[in-house]
Structures are given as structure tokens and as C-alpha cells.
Amino acid sequence: MDKLGMITIGQAPRTDVAPIVERALEGRAELVQAGALDGLSFAYIQEHLTPSPGEYVLTSRLTTGESVVISREKIQPLLQEKITRMEEQGIRTILLLCTGVFPGLHTRTAFLIEPDHVLPPVIKAMSGGRRVGLIGPLEEQKDNLKLKFNPHGMNPGFAAASPYSSSEEEFRQAAGQFKDQADLIVLDCMGYTDVHRELAARYAGVPVVLSNALIGKLVSEMV
């Protein structure tokens, strides 16, 4: 059976979102998981990997269920190490489980699927020029998340609600900001689940794209 590598910027296994990707694979490939923060304690992450001023802010989940806020610049070497190791294991298609932008990640011959390269043009085509709203985990990610879409002629609205720490009421408030203000919502983080999609659709009253489900369906055609 073919294998699909899936690397989270947090810790593996991602029991919350792996079933969504596996559903798209339909049993045709084995999902092999790894995480940039595997083996690291919460205390170590807090001390060494939290963002300094001016650094690109990310958030992810640990196997304990705790969420962490981390610096792209500090975790990128760890992420590249995991990618290289997967390729050395013979995995030919590797999915990065993050919608953030990571300049310079690379493989030798394996396909490396980076959602930030895929989502903006696909959403542009799907929306057909209609109003798009983004829901992302943290308010401090607003500018960076929107910036991905600007080269595609899009200027989406933004609201923050974390898939890891926000309550249903906080999610309701975020989605509610787009009622009558957006025609399509994108959950712009690979940590959202079907529950979040259903909440957003209910409170905003428009179609909602679950990023990991969309990317999973696309990547499933490569294995």
C-alpha cells in the first residue's frame, strides 16, 4: 500500500484531524504521521519556541491536548528535519498539516504539498469573485493569513477563533461577523474539524470550506 506522509507543526499523532484526511484516502494509502514538536515538553516549547517580536506566529496542538503558540522561524529547522526523514523512509508524497507560509521547505524528489500554495488559487476559483471570509486561530495572525490571498486579487475579511482553545460562544461570535458580510467562509487552519465547519455554517449562513478536508481530497489523487 502507498503511504502519505503528514507532518504537523505540533505533535503527532493528530487524532483530531487525521480521520478527516484518512476519509479522503478511502483506504488506498496508509497515513504516516510526524510532528515538528514530537518529544518536546510544554515547558521546553514555552521557553525556546515561542515567538519573539516580529516573528511569524503559529499555533498547534500537543498530544496532551494542550495548544501552543510558536514561532515559524524557530520551528522551521525542526520541520525540515521531519520532511527529510520521511523522504529517507521512501515516502513519495508528504503533506504539511499547516496553512501557514514556510519559505524554503524542500524535498529532493518527493512531492511536498504545502496548503498555503494550494488554498488561495482554489478558493479564488471556487468563490468566483464573491466575498470571502477567513476564520483563523489567532488575531495576531490576521495580516499574514490575509496576505496569502492578496496576490490572487482577494482581500478577505478575518475573524479569530482557535480550533484548540476557543469556546462555542467565541466561535459563534467569529462566524457571526460574516453574516450578510461574506458569501463563502474558509477555516484557515488545518486544526479545524467538522464540528467547527457546522458551527460556522450555522452562525454565518453561508458555505464553509474546511481546509484539511479540501486538501485531503486533492492530495488523495496523488497516492
C-alpha atoms as one frame of an Amber mdcrd trajectory, in Angstrom:
protein
   0.000   0.000   0.000   1.208   3.515  -0.809   1.985   5.858   2.073   1.069
   9.504   2.586   3.309  11.378   4.993   1.567  14.008   7.112   3.638  16.391
   9.212   2.042  18.661  11.781   3.783  21.728  13.211   2.675  20.410  16.613
   2.875  16.828  17.847   1.739  13.587  16.231  -0.474  11.705  16.090  -3.173
  14.238  15.284  -6.164  12.227  16.419  -8.420  15.246  15.852  -7.807  15.813
  12.142  -6.170  12.608  10.873  -9.598  10.944  10.415 -10.604  13.746   8.032
  -7.582  13.096   5.811  -7.995   9.323   6.103 -11.600   9.647   4.999 -10.407
  11.236   1.768  -7.841   8.475   1.222 -10.630   5.852   1.225  -8.228   3.139
   2.390  -5.977   3.487  -0.660  -2.941   4.688   1.300  -1.503   4.444   4.788
  -1.214   7.733   6.671   2.206   8.133   8.330   2.346  10.960  10.856   5.116
  13.023  12.409   5.291  16.335  14.245   7.845  19.125  14.436   7.421  19.207
  18.232   7.482  15.443  18.835   9.285  14.570  22.058   9.378  18.148  23.359
   7.758  19.141  26.636   5.306  22.003  27.018   7.844  23.793  29.228  10.613
  23.452  26.633   8.347  24.758  23.875   7.297  27.717  26.012  10.908  28.587
  26.812  12.551  28.073  23.428   9.974  28.197  20.624   7.534  30.983  21.463
   7.546  33.926  19.028   9.826  36.879  19.581   8.671  40.319  18.397   8.370
  40.421  14.622   8.349  36.642  14.131   5.633  34.774  12.222   3.095  33.432
  14.725   1.646  29.906  14.530  -0.396  27.718  16.824  -0.816  23.960  17.051
  -1.763  21.081  19.319   0.243  18.729  21.507  -0.633  15.086  22.134  -1.743
  16.137  25.628  -4.480  18.242  24.038  -2.771  21.485  25.065  -2.359  24.216
  22.479   0.883  26.158  21.992   1.797  29.371  20.210   5.087  29.003  18.359
   7.456  30.859  16.053   7.766  29.792  12.421  11.372  30.878  12.360  12.215
  28.709  15.369  10.374  25.552  14.323  11.202  25.554  10.605  14.518  23.653
  11.054  12.647  21.001  13.078  10.004  20.792  10.358  12.584  20.407   7.602
  14.257  17.622   9.595  10.968  15.699   9.736  10.402  16.182   5.995  13.887
  14.929   5.166  13.487  11.911   7.442  10.173  10.952   5.831  11.691  11.179
   2.381  14.585   8.982   3.504  11.988   6.413   4.601  10.791   6.228   0.998
   7.597   8.262   1.341   6.908   9.909  -2.011   4.110  12.331  -1.076   4.312
  14.484   2.054   1.554  16.776   3.286   2.352  19.706   5.552  -0.501  19.967
   8.036  -0.461  23.755   8.303  -1.866  26.575   6.182   0.926  28.970   7.206
   3.659  30.113   4.836   7.046  28.368   5.120   9.577  29.765   2.608  12.371
  27.350   1.741  10.991  23.961   2.769  12.138  21.360   0.277  12.471  17.721
  -0.720  14.831  16.029  -3.165  12.296  14.108  -5.251   9.175  13.592  -3.098
   6.094  15.736  -3.629   5.766  18.264  -0.801   2.210  19.591  -0.570   2.099
  22.974   1.193  -1.502  24.121   1.708  -0.614  27.821   1.506   0.327  27.230
  -2.153  -2.920  25.399  -2.874  -5.709  27.103  -0.941  -5.622  30.683  -2.309
  -5.914  29.829  -6.040  -8.500  27.115  -5.351 -10.610  29.455  -3.193 -10.265
  32.144  -5.862 -11.649  29.744  -8.467 -14.386  28.417  -6.195 -15.597  31.815
  -4.999 -15.840  33.326  -8.474 -15.174  36.826  -7.205 -17.704  36.636  -4.367
 -16.983  37.847  -0.843 -14.724  35.536   1.179 -14.231  35.476   4.928 -11.398
  33.762   6.798 -11.585  32.311  10.276  -8.122  31.746  11.724  -6.886  30.770
  15.175  -5.322  33.991  16.472  -5.954  37.692  15.965  -2.200  38.283  15.590
  -2.252  36.031  12.505  -4.699  38.294  10.691  -2.279  40.122   8.402  -0.222
  37.061   7.475  -3.253  34.909   6.701  -4.860  37.581   4.536  -1.551  38.295
   2.798  -1.596  34.818   1.180  -4.711  35.749  -0.759  -3.703  39.235  -1.941
  -1.616  38.064  -4.945  -4.775  36.347  -6.214  -6.769  39.555  -6.194  -8.578
  38.747  -2.959  -8.946  40.803   0.199 -10.882  38.534   2.565 -12.359  39.580
   5.861 -10.963  37.957   9.004 -12.191  36.757  12.379 -10.308  34.811  15.044
 -11.409  31.634  16.809  -8.942  28.917  17.772  -9.782  25.293  16.979  -7.835
  24.365  20.111  -8.944  26.790  22.809 -11.987  28.833  21.753 -15.414  28.089
  23.222 -18.505  27.530  21.092 -19.644  31.024  22.033 -16.361  32.540  20.824
 -16.705  30.580  17.597 -20.295  31.763  17.231 -19.160  35.362  17.576 -16.397
  34.905  14.985 -18.673  33.248  12.425 -21.457  35.717  13.164 -19.261  38.590
  11.980 -19.672  37.250   8.444 -23.461  37.036   8.418 -24.514  39.117   5.392
 -20.840  40.111   5.002 -19.408  37.060   3.178 -20.613  34.550   0.614 -18.057
  31.859   1.498 -16.013  31.189   4.632 -12.639  29.432   4.762 -11.482  27.836
   8.017  -7.839  28.810   7.509  -6.078  26.333   9.775  -5.587  22.594   9.441
  -6.763  22.093  13.036 -10.457  22.797  12.450 -12.854  19.841  12.341 -16.302
  19.036  11.002 -17.758  20.407  14.229 -16.232  23.828  13.517 -17.483  23.751
   9.933 -21.013  23.004  11.099 -20.889  25.803  13.687 -19.596  28.340  11.170
 -22.213  27.388   8.588 -24.973  27.641  11.185 -23.984  31.030  12.545 -22.909
  32.689   9.278 -25.470  31.083   6.993 -23.070  30.528   4.075 -20.976  27.620
   2.707 -17.838  26.847   4.716 -14.605  25.293   3.410 -12.750  23.034   5.854
  -9.124  23.391   4.753  -7.903  19.958   5.815 -10.839  18.224   4.103 -10.248
  20.121   0.860  -6.501  19.476   0.867  -7.056  15.838   1.827  -9.328  15.316
  -1.170  -6.802  16.894  -3.533  -3.815  15.007  -2.141  -5.720  11.716  -2.286
  -5.437  11.904  -6.064  -1.649  11.632  -5.764  -1.458   8.346  -3.851
